[in-house]
């Protein structure tokens, strides 16, 4: 089962790039952020090229719970204390404006996408006082918020913060509407992977065009402005994003025959307690093919840190407890970039990057509202050269970031050092069918996925991004990098950047000798 938003038939198809091209602005990445940025720039009169390595909306945007809200967890009390009230207010205003901008575009273009206004709640099972402080912080910033202990949830809460007049929608229908109304001065190319970038020139590998073009054709796309909307910026020589962010995964079930909720909910994990999956749950209802669907999310963990698996099973157990008659009709996971200070990086790629380079990353699990915030900021920067919200400045760094930065560095070093760790002495026959494991075969560390009997897929376990050792994720059947979040399927095919290349081929190998795992 896949994401309920995975409905490619809803979207227009676009050819792969088949010639060297030039435009005023190139947007790299065809998720929500890239599409919105291209749309707004096109509306402003810019000549824009949008490059997507696969299909539009095939990446992380298609794995969202599609909440559009300025309530991004329990953050505003901390923002006021750490950043000051002015920057906290900037963050709140930018995201409230983003909710309203969605409404404006949907009304203007008459997009049918199940858009509806609703209230957003964060809640705690343990910390009433923390919720009260967060509510007070939100009100002090002019947000329409209040503390409450009353919710629609099928259990009691210690406290909750209600933020009024937020929204949710069907993102695939929304993207379809945007593509149908994309300005003519925006050219979109799918199956066109931006592999390397030098100054204003992008080297693109194109394959599988919608008209059956040749595979592995190489072209260049040149522009005065290049915007990276690729979830994780893949150019390591500028910005140091690999040291300033890590990736986290979270999981979602789509349930039918569960109670319909009018509003949206997110549980806040206690600060002084190890995470329990019950402390990570997310709830929101939507409609699919005329039927009410409840999206139940949770089980967050750092990418590469899910050795034992079982997250989907845990969510299914919770679903059966809370909604006894519910049935699972979809399940998927998403991956998000987590910044040092819990605020996205939006603006210049870096201070020392070439002039005209921009990026948007670190959306902290709030990709829908953050995508609109980023599109508005980037449109303004390119057209007016104005930076309206300094809170998102990509060059920011403070002394408070140092402990988190050091922690990220330790995790990266640990991921690289794992290549030399001693592993348990067992044989490859111990690998269950349909699962993978890191093994030592003929003195070499490899990743094996057991398809059946004696048929295996073998891959290199060293991430091609910066060399960290990949870890097996038994829930998603993928090889995940714990350092920076690159992911590969069990055949070695690249799933998520910042890595740009595969780690293996779809060749099944027959294991004759005993290997150590």
Residue, then its C-alpha position, 0 to 999 in steps of 0.5 A: x500500500x502507498x500514499x493516498x496522494x500517489x495518484x499520478x494519473x491526476x497530473x500532466x506529464x512532461x517530456x525529459x530535457x532533450x536540448x541545451x537550454x537557457x532561462x532567467x531562472x531555473x528551479x530544481x525540484x518538482x515538489x510543492x515548494x518547487x512548483x509553487x516557486x515556479x508558479x509565482x515567478x512565472x506570474x511575475x513575468x520571469x522565464x522559468x525552467x523547472x527540472x524534476x528528476x522523476x515525476x512532479x510530486x513524486x518525492x516527499x511532498x507526496x507523503x505529507x499529511x497535508x496540514x496547512x498551518x502555522x502551528x508547527x509543534x510546541x515552538x513559539x514559547x521557545x522562539x520568543x525566549x531564544x530568538x526574541x519576540x520580533x523574529x518569533x512574530x515574523x515566523x508566525x506571520x509568514x506561516x499565517x500568510x501562507x495559509x491565506x495564500x493557499x486559500x487565495x490561489x485556490x479561489x482564484x483558480x477555482x481548484x477543487x482540492x477538498x480545501x477546508x478551514x479547520x482548527x489545529x491543535x497540539x496536545x500533551x498527554x503529560x504537560x499541562x503547564x507547557x501547553x498553557x505557556x505555549x498558548x500564552x506565547x501564541x496569543x502574545x504574538x497576535x495568533x488566534x489561539x487558546x488553551x483547552x482540555x477539550x478535543x475530539x480525540x478518543x482519550x483525555x489530554x493534559x492540555x492542548x493549544x488550539x489555533x483557529x482558522x487553519x486548513x487542510x486539502x488534497x495536495x495532488x488535486x491542488x498541484x494538478x490545478x496549479x499545473x493546469x494554470x501554469x504560466x506559459x513562460x514556465x517550462x517543466x521537464x520531468x525525468x531530468x536530473x540535475x547532477x552537478x552545478x557550476x556557476x550558472x550551468x546545471x548538468x542534467x542527465x535526462x532519461x525516459x521522456x514521455x515520448x520514449x526518448x533515449x536514456x542517459x542523454x546529457x544536456x546543460x541548463x543555464x540561468x542567471x538564478x538557480x533555486x534549489x528546492x530539492x528537500x536537502x541541498x546536494x551541493x556540499x561545497x557551499x552552505x554546510x547544510x550537511x553539518x546543519x541538518x539531519x533527517x527524520x522519518x515518520x509514518x502514516x496509516x490511512x484508515x477507513x471506518x474510523x471516526x471523522x475529525x473536524x480538526x487536526x491534532x499533533x501530540x507533543x513529546x515530553x522534553x524529559x522523557x524518552x519517546x513513546x509512539x503514543x507521544x508522537x501521534x498525528x490525526x486528521x481526516x480527509x475525503x477520498x473517493x467520497x469516503x471519509x479517511x483518517x490519517x493516523x501518523x507517528x513513530x518518528x525517528x532519525x533516519x537510519x535509526x530503525x534497526x528493529x522496525x515494527x513502526x507500522x505494526x505499532x500504529x496498526x495496534x493503536x488504530x485497532x485500540x482507538x478505532x476497533x472497526x477501522x481498516x487500513x487502506x494506505x500506509x507510507x513514510x515521509x522524511x524531513x530535514x531538521x535544522x539546528x534551531x527548528x526554523x527552515x533555511x530560505x534565501x541565498x544558498x550561502x554567503x560564498x555561493x555564486x550570485x543568483x543561487x538560492x535554496x529552501x530547505x529544513x521544513x521540519x515536517x511542515x512542508x505545505x505551509x513552509x513551501x508557500x512561505x519559501x515560494x513567497x520569499x524566493x519570489x520576492x528576493x529574485x524580483x525585489x531583492x528584499x528579504x522580508x523575513x530575516x528569521x529564515x536567513x540561511x546564513x544565521x548561526x548563534x552560540x545556542x546552535x553549538x551544542x546541537x551542531x556538535x551533536x550532529x557532528x558526532x552522529x556523522x562521525x559515528x555513521x562513518x566509523x561504523x564501517x569498521x565495527x565488528x558485526x555478529x557472527x551468523x550466516x546469510x541464511x539467517x536473513x529472513x526472506x523479504x528483509x536485508x542485513x549488513x554482512x561481511x562477505x569475503x572480507x568486504x562489508x556489503x548489504x544483502x536483501x534476501x528476495x527468496x531462497x538463495x536469491x539476494x540483492x547485494x549493494x555497497x553499504x557506503x553512502x556515495x554522498x559523504x561515505x557514511x555506512x548505510x543502515x537497513x530500515x525493515x519497515x520501508x525495505x530501504x538502505x538509509x544513511x544516518x548522517x544526512x538521510x540519503x536513502x536507497x531501495x534494496x536494489x541500490x536505486x537512489x530514493x532520497x538525496x543528498x546523494x546523487x547516484x545509486x549504490x548498486x544495480x538490480x542484479x540478483x546474486x546467488x550466495x554460495x559461501x558462508x557470509x558473516x552478518 
